[in-house]
């Protein structure tokens, strides 16, 4: 069993950028999802895998009411381009909870397929992590194996994503360090 360290995400990211172990880069979300509004108290378990491909429970979360809208959060599920639920090699769907206000801010119905939701777009900033970490995220703890990523676009809403899920969801736009060198 690999060891995971519990981090303060703001300190971890700040220190990593300062000492050069974390290098920000840009990416844009392209993956479509299916989604449904959940039932308060409903439990959703997200699974991932460690660096050796072993299954890990990434997060156990419960649907709650959004503080802003007072409506239940959404259960998002990753799908392929035809809208079929994607199962990992351990036969788990990739599901997670998104608060109602965040869901409405980040997703819209796909005009090409009204059963799917597409990201509203926008370039986001990420760092790839060299450690196995546990971070507090949306009221629960999340395990992310080394090689995973932290979205650092908004310091008040930084979140983690496994390496596998990142490459299924985002397209890398550029390395900020390389872009800065070009502009000098």
C-alpha atoms as an extended CHARMM CRD file, in Angstrom:
* protein
*
       184  EXT
         1         1  UNK       CA              0.0000000000        0.0000000000        0.0000000000  PROA      1               0.0000000000
         2         2  UNK       CA              1.4810000000        3.3300000000       -1.0510000000  PROA      2               0.0000000000
         3         3  UNK       CA              1.7450000000        6.1310000000        1.4870000000  PROA      3               0.0000000000
         4         4  UNK       CA             -0.2910000000        9.3320000000        1.0150000000  PROA      4               0.0000000000
         5         5  UNK       CA              0.4600000000       12.6480000000        2.7060000000  PROA      5               0.0000000000
         6         6  UNK       CA             -2.2960000000       15.0250000000        3.7950000000  PROA      6               0.0000000000
         7         7  UNK       CA             -1.6050000000       18.4980000000        2.4450000000  PROA      7               0.0000000000
         8         8  UNK       CA             -2.7930000000       22.0570000000        2.7690000000  PROA      8               0.0000000000
         9         9  UNK       CA             -3.4220000000       22.6080000000       -0.9470000000  PROA      9               0.0000000000
        10        10  UNK       CA             -2.6520000000       26.3460000000       -0.9650000000  PROA      10              0.0000000000
        11        11  UNK       CA              0.6570000000       25.8830000000        0.8750000000  PROA      11              0.0000000000
        12        12  UNK       CA              1.5770000000       22.7950000000       -1.1810000000  PROA      12              0.0000000000
        13        13  UNK       CA              0.9890000000       24.5970000000       -4.4790000000  PROA      13              0.0000000000
        14        14  UNK       CA              2.6430000000       27.8600000000       -3.3930000000  PROA      14              0.0000000000
        15        15  UNK       CA              5.7350000000       26.0830000000       -2.0440000000  PROA      15              0.0000000000
        16        16  UNK       CA              5.9300000000       23.7970000000       -5.0940000000  PROA      16              0.0000000000
        17        17  UNK       CA              5.7870000000       26.6880000000       -7.5430000000  PROA      17              0.0000000000
        18        18  UNK       CA              8.3670000000       28.6550000000       -5.5370000000  PROA      18              0.0000000000
        19        19  UNK       CA             10.8470000000       25.7420000000       -5.3480000000  PROA      19              0.0000000000
        20        20  UNK       CA             10.2470000000       24.6140000000       -8.9480000000  PROA      20              0.0000000000
        21        21  UNK       CA              8.7440000000       21.1690000000       -8.2450000000  PROA      21              0.0000000000
        22        22  UNK       CA              5.3520000000       22.3110000000       -9.5840000000  PROA      22              0.0000000000
        23        23  UNK       CA              5.2600000000       24.0070000000      -12.9950000000  PROA      23              0.0000000000
        24        24  UNK       CA              1.9650000000       25.6400000000      -14.0310000000  PROA      24              0.0000000000
        25        25  UNK       CA              0.6030000000       24.8900000000      -17.4790000000  PROA      25              0.0000000000
        26        26  UNK       CA             -2.6130000000       25.5720000000      -19.3630000000  PROA      26              0.0000000000
        27        27  UNK       CA             -5.2700000000       23.0820000000      -20.3900000000  PROA      27              0.0000000000
        28        28  UNK       CA             -8.8250000000       23.1810000000      -21.6480000000  PROA      28              0.0000000000
        29        29  UNK       CA            -11.6310000000       20.7750000000      -20.7730000000  PROA      29              0.0000000000
        30        30  UNK       CA            -13.2290000000       19.0080000000      -23.7220000000  PROA      30              0.0000000000
        31        31  UNK       CA            -14.9400000000       15.9010000000      -22.2610000000  PROA      31              0.0000000000
        32        32  UNK       CA            -18.7110000000       15.5600000000      -22.2410000000  PROA      32              0.0000000000
        33        33  UNK       CA            -20.6490000000       14.1860000000      -19.2610000000  PROA      33              0.0000000000
        34        34  UNK       CA            -24.0740000000       12.9650000000      -18.3520000000  PROA      34              0.0000000000
        35        35  UNK       CA            -25.4390000000       14.4730000000      -15.1720000000  PROA      35              0.0000000000
        36        36  UNK       CA            -28.4220000000       14.3070000000      -12.8880000000  PROA      36              0.0000000000
        37        37  UNK       CA            -29.3920000000       16.2800000000       -9.8640000000  PROA      37              0.0000000000
        38        38  UNK       CA            -28.7770000000       14.1150000000       -6.8100000000  PROA      38              0.0000000000
        39        39  UNK       CA            -30.7950000000       13.4610000000       -3.6930000000  PROA      39              0.0000000000
        40        40  UNK       CA            -29.5770000000       15.0760000000       -0.4460000000  PROA      40              0.0000000000
        41        41  UNK       CA            -27.7150000000       12.4700000000        1.6100000000  PROA      41              0.0000000000
        42        42  UNK       CA            -27.0320000000       10.1970000000       -1.3970000000  PROA      42              0.0000000000
        43        43  UNK       CA            -23.4970000000        8.7720000000       -1.2500000000  PROA      43              0.0000000000
        44        44  UNK       CA            -21.2430000000        8.8090000000       -4.3170000000  PROA      44              0.0000000000
        45        45  UNK       CA            -17.9320000000        6.9250000000       -4.3140000000  PROA      45              0.0000000000
        46        46  UNK       CA            -15.2350000000        8.0110000000       -6.7660000000  PROA      46              0.0000000000
        47        47  UNK       CA            -12.5210000000        5.5290000000       -7.6510000000  PROA      47              0.0000000000
        48        48  UNK       CA             -9.0900000000        5.9490000000       -9.1830000000  PROA      48              0.0000000000
        49        49  UNK       CA             -5.8550000000        3.9990000000       -9.2270000000  PROA      49              0.0000000000
        50        50  UNK       CA             -2.3920000000        4.3690000000       -7.8100000000  PROA      50              0.0000000000
        51        51  UNK       CA              0.8490000000        4.5130000000       -9.8210000000  PROA      51              0.0000000000
        52        52  UNK       CA              0.8440000000        0.6850000000      -10.0490000000  PROA      52              0.0000000000
        53        53  UNK       CA             -2.7090000000        0.5040000000      -11.4250000000  PROA      53              0.0000000000
        54        54  UNK       CA             -4.2260000000       -0.6960000000       -8.1420000000  PROA      54              0.0000000000
        55        55  UNK       CA             -7.7460000000        0.4940000000       -7.3770000000  PROA      55              0.0000000000
        56        56  UNK       CA             -8.0740000000        3.1750000000       -4.7190000000  PROA      56              0.0000000000
        57        57  UNK       CA            -11.1260000000        4.8390000000       -3.2640000000  PROA      57              0.0000000000
        58        58  UNK       CA            -10.5080000000        8.4070000000       -4.3020000000  PROA      58              0.0000000000
        59        59  UNK       CA            -13.3840000000       10.0240000000       -2.4130000000  PROA      59              0.0000000000
        60        60  UNK       CA            -16.6110000000        9.1960000000       -0.5920000000  PROA      60              0.0000000000
        61        61  UNK       CA            -19.0260000000       12.1430000000       -0.7210000000  PROA      61              0.0000000000
        62        62  UNK       CA            -22.6590000000       12.8590000000        0.0650000000  PROA      62              0.0000000000
        63        63  UNK       CA            -25.0120000000       15.0470000000       -1.9270000000  PROA      63              0.0000000000
        64        64  UNK       CA            -25.8570000000       18.2120000000       -0.0340000000  PROA      64              0.0000000000
        65        65  UNK       CA            -27.7630000000       21.3870000000       -0.7220000000  PROA      65              0.0000000000
        66        66  UNK       CA            -25.8190000000       24.1670000000       -2.4210000000  PROA      66              0.0000000000
        67        67  UNK       CA            -25.2260000000       27.1040000000       -0.0530000000  PROA      67              0.0000000000
        68        68  UNK       CA            -26.0610000000       29.5960000000       -2.8300000000  PROA      68              0.0000000000
        69        69  UNK       CA            -29.0100000000       27.9900000000       -4.6490000000  PROA      69              0.0000000000
        70        70  UNK       CA            -30.3300000000       25.6870000000       -1.8720000000  PROA      70              0.0000000000
        71        71  UNK       CA            -30.6940000000       22.9520000000       -4.5030000000  PROA      71              0.0000000000
        72        72  UNK       CA            -29.0080000000       19.5210000000       -4.3960000000  PROA      72              0.0000000000
        73        73  UNK       CA            -25.6760000000       18.9360000000       -6.0840000000  PROA      73              0.0000000000
        74        74  UNK       CA            -25.3060000000       17.0810000000       -9.3690000000  PROA      74              0.0000000000
        75        75  UNK       CA            -23.8540000000       13.6230000000      -10.0040000000  PROA      75              0.0000000000
        76        76  UNK       CA            -21.6210000000       13.8790000000      -13.0660000000  PROA      76              0.0000000000
        77        77  UNK       CA            -20.5350000000       10.7700000000      -14.9670000000  PROA      77              0.0000000000
        78        78  UNK       CA            -17.8640000000       10.6600000000      -17.6620000000  PROA      78              0.0000000000
        79        79  UNK       CA            -19.0220000000        9.3260000000      -21.0210000000  PROA      79              0.0000000000
        80        80  UNK       CA            -17.4870000000        8.5840000000      -24.4100000000  PROA      80              0.0000000000
        81        81  UNK       CA            -18.2780000000       10.5810000000      -27.5540000000  PROA      81              0.0000000000
        82        82  UNK       CA            -21.4340000000        8.4880000000      -28.1160000000  PROA      82              0.0000000000
        83        83  UNK       CA            -22.7410000000        9.1670000000      -24.5950000000  PROA      83              0.0000000000
        84        84  UNK       CA            -21.9170000000        5.7090000000      -23.2020000000  PROA      84              0.0000000000
        85        85  UNK       CA            -20.7210000000        5.5860000000      -19.6030000000  PROA      85              0.0000000000
        86        86  UNK       CA            -16.9820000000        4.9480000000      -19.4330000000  PROA      86              0.0000000000
        87        87  UNK       CA            -15.9390000000        2.2100000000      -16.9920000000  PROA      87              0.0000000000
        88        88  UNK       CA            -12.3910000000        1.9900000000      -15.6710000000  PROA      88              0.0000000000
        89        89  UNK       CA            -10.4230000000       -1.2480000000      -15.7570000000  PROA      89              0.0000000000
        90        90  UNK       CA            -11.8380000000       -2.1030000000      -12.3200000000  PROA      90              0.0000000000
        91        91  UNK       CA            -15.3740000000       -1.7330000000      -13.7610000000  PROA      91              0.0000000000
        92        92  UNK       CA            -16.2530000000        1.5380000000      -11.9890000000  PROA      92              0.0000000000
        93        93  UNK       CA            -17.9040000000        4.5110000000      -13.6740000000  PROA      93              0.0000000000
        94        94  UNK       CA            -16.1180000000        7.8220000000      -13.2110000000  PROA      94              0.0000000000
        95        95  UNK       CA            -18.6300000000        9.7300000000      -11.0820000000  PROA      95              0.0000000000
        96        96  UNK       CA            -18.3040000000       12.7660000000       -8.8820000000  PROA      96              0.0000000000
        97        97  UNK       CA            -20.4670000000       15.4190000000       -7.2230000000  PROA      97              0.0000000000
        98        98  UNK       CA            -20.6530000000       19.0240000000       -8.3970000000  PROA      98              0.0000000000
        99        99  UNK       CA            -22.5120000000       21.6650000000       -6.4070000000  PROA      99              0.0000000000
       100       100  UNK       CA            -25.5540000000       23.1370000000       -8.1750000000  PROA      100             0.0000000000
       101       101  UNK       CA            -24.0400000000       26.6140000000       -8.5870000000  PROA      101             0.0000000000
       102       102  UNK       CA            -20.6960000000       25.2440000000       -9.8440000000  PROA      102             0.0000000000
       103       103  UNK       CA            -22.4520000000       22.8950000000      -12.2610000000  PROA      103             0.0000000000
       104       104  UNK       CA            -24.4980000000       25.7550000000      -13.7460000000  PROA      104             0.0000000000
       105       105  UNK       CA            -21.3580000000       27.9010000000      -14.0330000000  PROA      105             0.0000000000
       106       106  UNK       CA            -19.2140000000       25.2130000000      -15.7010000000  PROA      106             0.0000000000
       107       107  UNK       CA            -21.5890000000       23.1200000000      -17.8600000000  PROA      107             0.0000000000
       108       108  UNK       CA            -24.3240000000       23.5550000000      -20.4480000000  PROA      108             0.0000000000
       109       109  UNK       CA            -26.3980000000       21.2020000000      -22.5840000000  PROA      109             0.0000000000
       110       110  UNK       CA            -24.4570000000       20.0360000000      -25.6200000000  PROA      110             0.0000000000
       111       111  UNK       CA            -26.2650000000       21.4010000000      -28.6930000000  PROA      111             0.0000000000
       112       112  UNK       CA            -25.1810000000       18.3040000000      -30.6550000000  PROA      112             0.0000000000
       113       113  UNK       CA            -26.6510000000       15.8680000000      -28.1030000000  PROA      113             0.0000000000
       114       114  UNK       CA            -29.2260000000       17.1090000000      -25.5900000000  PROA      114             0.0000000000
       115       115  UNK       CA            -28.5760000000       14.0840000000      -23.3140000000  PROA      115             0.0000000000
       116       116  UNK       CA            -25.0230000000       15.3290000000      -22.6530000000  PROA      116             0.0000000000
       117       117  UNK       CA            -23.4840000000       18.3410000000      -20.9810000000  PROA      117             0.0000000000
       118       118  UNK       CA            -20.4030000000       20.0790000000      -22.3150000000  PROA      118             0.0000000000
       119       119  UNK       CA            -17.9570000000       22.3170000000      -20.4820000000  PROA      119             0.0000000000
       120       120  UNK       CA            -18.5170000000       26.0170000000      -21.0100000000  PROA      120             0.0000000000
       121       121  UNK       CA            -14.8690000000       26.3410000000      -21.8400000000  PROA      121             0.0000000000
       122       122  UNK       CA            -12.0520000000       28.5460000000      -20.8720000000  PROA      122             0.0000000000
       123       123  UNK       CA             -8.3910000000       27.8830000000      -20.3660000000  PROA      123             0.0000000000
       124       124  UNK       CA             -7.4710000000       26.6090000000      -16.9080000000  PROA      124             0.0000000000
       125       125  UNK       CA             -4.1900000000       26.3560000000      -15.0060000000  PROA      125             0.0000000000
       126       126  UNK       CA             -2.8270000000       23.1030000000      -13.5910000000  PROA      126             0.0000000000
       127       127  UNK       CA              0.2280000000       21.6520000000      -11.8940000000  PROA      127             0.0000000000
       128       128  UNK       CA              1.2250000000       17.9910000000      -11.9700000000  PROA      128             0.0000000000
       129       129  UNK       CA              2.0000000000       16.5210000000       -8.5490000000  PROA      129             0.0000000000
       130       130  UNK       CA              5.0730000000       14.4090000000       -7.7440000000  PROA      130             0.0000000000
       131       131  UNK       CA              3.6130000000       13.0380000000       -4.4820000000  PROA      131             0.0000000000
       132       132  UNK       CA              0.7510000000       10.7990000000       -3.3560000000  PROA      132             0.0000000000
       133       133  UNK       CA             -1.4920000000       13.3220000000       -1.6360000000  PROA      133             0.0000000000
       134       134  UNK       CA             -4.7190000000       13.6490000000        0.2980000000  PROA      134             0.0000000000
       135       135  UNK       CA             -6.4460000000       16.9820000000        0.0100000000  PROA      135             0.0000000000
       136       136  UNK       CA             -9.5880000000       18.3850000000        1.5520000000  PROA      136             0.0000000000
       137       137  UNK       CA            -12.0140000000       19.0860000000       -1.2530000000  PROA      137             0.0000000000
       138       138  UNK       CA            -15.6590000000       20.1130000000       -1.0630000000  PROA      138             0.0000000000
       139       139  UNK       CA            -16.1500000000       18.7530000000        2.4430000000  PROA      139             0.0000000000
       140       140  UNK       CA            -14.4150000000       15.3920000000        1.9560000000  PROA      140             0.0000000000
       141       141  UNK       CA            -10.8990000000       14.0730000000        1.5410000000  PROA      141             0.0000000000
       142       142  UNK       CA             -9.5710000000       13.0650000000       -1.8700000000  PROA      142             0.0000000000
       143       143  UNK       CA             -6.6210000000       10.7720000000       -2.5920000000  PROA      143             0.0000000000
       144       144  UNK       CA             -4.5780000000       11.6010000000       -5.6770000000  PROA      144             0.0000000000
       145       145  UNK       CA             -1.6560000000        9.3990000000       -6.7280000000  PROA      145             0.0000000000
       146       146  UNK       CA              1.6020000000       10.9730000000       -7.8920000000  PROA      146             0.0000000000
       147       147  UNK       CA              1.2790000000       12.0280000000      -11.5080000000  PROA      147             0.0000000000
       148       148  UNK       CA             -2.1640000000       13.5050000000      -10.8180000000  PROA      148             0.0000000000
       149       149  UNK       CA             -2.9890000000       17.1790000000      -11.1320000000  PROA      149             0.0000000000
       150       150  UNK       CA             -4.2820000000       20.1420000000       -9.1620000000  PROA      150             0.0000000000
       151       151  UNK       CA             -6.3900000000       22.7720000000      -10.9190000000  PROA      151             0.0000000000
       152       152  UNK       CA             -4.9510000000       26.0850000000       -9.6770000000  PROA      152             0.0000000000
       153       153  UNK       CA             -7.0720000000       28.4380000000      -11.8010000000  PROA      153             0.0000000000
       154       154  UNK       CA             -8.9320000000       29.8230000000       -8.7750000000  PROA      154             0.0000000000
       155       155  UNK       CA             -7.1190000000       29.8760000000       -5.4300000000  PROA      155             0.0000000000
       156       156  UNK       CA            -10.4920000000       29.6420000000       -3.6510000000  PROA      156             0.0000000000
       157       157  UNK       CA            -11.5200000000       26.5580000000       -5.6440000000  PROA      157             0.0000000000
       158       158  UNK       CA             -8.3930000000       24.4810000000       -6.2590000000  PROA      158             0.0000000000
       159       159  UNK       CA             -9.1640000000       20.8140000000       -6.8030000000  PROA      159             0.0000000000
       160       160  UNK       CA             -7.4060000000       17.5950000000       -7.7020000000  PROA      160             0.0000000000
       161       161  UNK       CA             -7.8270000000       15.1560000000      -10.5580000000  PROA      161             0.0000000000
       162       162  UNK       CA             -6.1010000000       11.8350000000      -11.1840000000  PROA      162             0.0000000000
       163       163  UNK       CA             -3.6530000000       11.4900000000      -14.0680000000  PROA      163             0.0000000000
       164       164  UNK       CA             -5.9770000000        9.1040000000      -15.9230000000  PROA      164             0.0000000000
       165       165  UNK       CA             -8.9740000000       11.3850000000      -15.5090000000  PROA      165             0.0000000000
       166       166  UNK       CA             -6.9730000000       14.4430000000      -16.5320000000  PROA      166             0.0000000000
       167       167  UNK       CA             -5.9930000000       12.9510000000      -19.8920000000  PROA      167             0.0000000000
       168       168  UNK       CA             -9.5750000000       11.7330000000      -20.4670000000  PROA      168             0.0000000000
       169       169  UNK       CA            -10.9150000000       15.2340000000      -19.7710000000  PROA      169             0.0000000000
       170       170  UNK       CA             -8.4190000000       17.9490000000      -20.7560000000  PROA      170             0.0000000000
       171       171  UNK       CA             -6.2090000000       18.9570000000      -23.6460000000  PROA      171             0.0000000000
       172       172  UNK       CA             -2.9020000000       20.6240000000      -22.7390000000  PROA      172             0.0000000000
       173       173  UNK       CA             -2.5640000000       24.0650000000      -24.3130000000  PROA      173             0.0000000000
       174       174  UNK       CA              0.9580000000       25.0270000000      -23.2120000000  PROA      174             0.0000000000
       175       175  UNK       CA              3.6050000000       25.1530000000      -20.5260000000  PROA      175             0.0000000000
       176       176  UNK       CA              3.7280000000       28.6040000000      -18.9550000000  PROA      176             0.0000000000
       177       177  UNK       CA              7.4360000000       28.3210000000      -18.2590000000  PROA      177             0.0000000000
       178       178  UNK       CA              8.1250000000       27.7130000000      -21.9690000000  PROA      178             0.0000000000
       179       179  UNK       CA              5.7640000000       30.5370000000      -22.9760000000  PROA      179             0.0000000000
       180       180  UNK       CA              7.5580000000       32.9370000000      -20.6010000000  PROA      180             0.0000000000
       181       181  UNK       CA             10.9610000000       31.9810000000      -22.0790000000  PROA      181             0.0000000000
       182       182  UNK       CA              9.6890000000       32.6730000000      -25.5950000000  PROA      182             0.0000000000
       183       183  UNK       CA              8.4680000000       36.1390000000      -24.6480000000  PROA      183             0.0000000000
       184       184  UNK       CA             11.8380000000       37.1900000000      -23.1490000000  PROA      184             0.0000000000
